[in-house]
Amino acid sequence: MALQQKDKELVAIGASIGAGCSPCLEHHIPAGRNAGLTEPQLSRAIEVAEDSHRVAVELLSRRSRALLHEVEPSTRTPLATRPASRADELVALGTSVGTNCHLLLRQHISGALGRGLEVGQVRSAVKMAEIVQNHAAEITAKKAASIIEATGQEPATVGQPPT
């Protein structure tokens, strides 16, 4: 069974927040509405994605500090709102891909399967999140190129001190 468009948009909203992509959100929130998501469903999706993103950032911070030997490595996952529904798991799964958080990815793939999604649907959700994440990177790289171009300097001199 394929994912419905509503489900794909939930994943995309999670991935958009995970990747920190404002233009992606500007596309996927209206697309979610067009797919039939209600305002409360969209608000819940954003809440779950923000919570999952916060946990992913905390995990990354802990790991970076452990690598610098500033703190003892922790295997305990920071507390997050546990996804309460199939929709929440889809959002959290999208956010996990968007943030590149492998620990949360493992947790939310398991959670999605536990909420009744089929393996093919989980694969489809991961693919949707990957598309959003890649698009976010492309948008940002193009924006960076545009900003550099707007400086009017030759590419070889951008970022180098004036002579």
N, C-alpha and C positions, 0 to 999 in steps of 0.2 A: 504494500500500500504506500502510495506517494504522500509526501507532506502536502497539506493544504497551503494555499498562499498565505493565510493568516499565520500559520506556523512558521513559514519561511520569513515572514516579516518580523516575528518575535525574535527569531535567531539573529536576523540582520540588525535589529535594534540593539541587542546585546553585544554583537560584534562591533557595532558602531561606537558604542560607549567604551567597550574594551580597547578599541584602537584609538580612542580619543578623536574621532572624526566627525566634526560638526557638519560638514557638507553631507556626509553619509546619513546622519540623523535627520537633516533637513529633507532628505529624500525618503527615508524609510518610515518616518512617523506618518507623513501623509499617505504613503503607500500602504501602511498598516490600516489606516482609516478606510482607504479604498477597498482593502481586502475584507473589511467588516469588523475590525477591532474597535471596541468602544473606548471612550476616554478613560474609564476606570481600568480597562485592560492595558491601555497604553501607559497609564500612570504606574500601574503595578510592574509592567515590564521595565520601565525606567528605574523604579525602586530596586528591583532585583538585580538589574545590571550594575547600578551604582554600588550596591552592596558587594556583589561579586568582584567588581573592579577594585574596591577598597581592600578586600581580602587578598587579591592577587598582588597588589602593590605592597601590602604588608609582608607577604611571603617573600617577595623579591628583595625587599629591604632587609629582612632578617638574613636571607642567604648572602647578600652582599656584605653585611656586617660580619657574618660568620667567616666569610672568605678573607676578610681583613683581620680576623682573629680578635675582633672587638667584643664579640659575644659568643656564647656557646650556641652551636647549632640547635635549633628546635625542630622537633618533628611534629609538634602540635600545630594544627591548622588554626589560624585566628578564627574566632567565632564569627559566624555569618548567619543571616537569616536562612534557615533551611528552606529550599524551594518547597512550596506547599502544594504544587500542582504540576501537571504535565507542562502547562504553559511556562511556569516558572523555570522548570528544568531546561526547556528549550532556550529561554533567555540566558540562563546561567551558562549553558553549554556554548552559546554564541559568544558570551563575554569571555569565557575561558580561552577560546580560540583567539579572540581579538587581543587578549592580554598576553598570549603565549604562555599561559600558566599550566604547566603539565600536571601538577598536583590537582588543581581544580578540574582540569580536563578529565582526568581519571574518575574523579568523584562524580562529575555531572554526566559522563557517559553512562556510568553505572546507574545513576539516578534516573536518567531518561529511560534506560532499559527497564528499570524497576517500576516506572510509571506507565509501562505498557507500550512504549514505542518499539517498533521492530528495528532490527539491525540496519536494514536498508534506509529507514527513516532517519536513524541517527547518523548514518553516513551522509545522507542528503543534507542534514542540518549542519554537519561539520563542513561540507562542501560550500554551503551557502555562506557560512561564517568566513571561510577561506577567501571566497570571492570578495566579500566586503572588506576584509583585512587587506587584501592585495590592492583593491581599488583605493582604499584609504592611503596606502603608501604611495600609489601613483599620483593621487591628488596632491599630496604633500610635496612630493618631488617636483611636480610641475609648478606648484606655488613657489617653491624655493628658486627654481630656475627663473620664474617671472620676476621675483624680487631682485635676483642678481642682475638680470637683464636691465631692470629699471635703474640700476645704479649708474648705467652709462659707461662703466669701466670695461676695459678689455678683460675677458675671462681669466687670462693669466695673471692679472694684477689684483683681482678681487681677493680680499682677505690678507693681502700683503701690505706692509707699511709703505707709505709714499717715499720715494727716493729724492 
